[in-house]
Amino acid sequence: MTVALMWEARAVEGRGEELLAWAKAQVLAREPERRETFRAPRDRVLVITWWDADYDAAVPELPEPSDELVTRTVHRWRFESA
């Protein structure tokens, strides 16, 4: 089974590039099968990781950035392949 984890954060205005660099620099405890990083308007950054694991398996996740870098708590979703 494949499970995908989505991690989405919104940077403080004007700090989108800094948040993007921070997200790309994060090293997970182990490597996922696949990892992609995206950016969107309003200084948002999205990271999706894919794992060969059950839906509720414990897999490494990106941490929360510092409060000075983001406008709100990180949003996280978990999906399974359909």
Secondary structure, 3 states (H helix, E strand, C coil): CEEEEEEEEEECCCCHHHHHHHHHHCCCCCCCCEEEEEEECCCEEEEEEEEECCCCCCCCCCCCCCCCCECCCCEEEEEECC
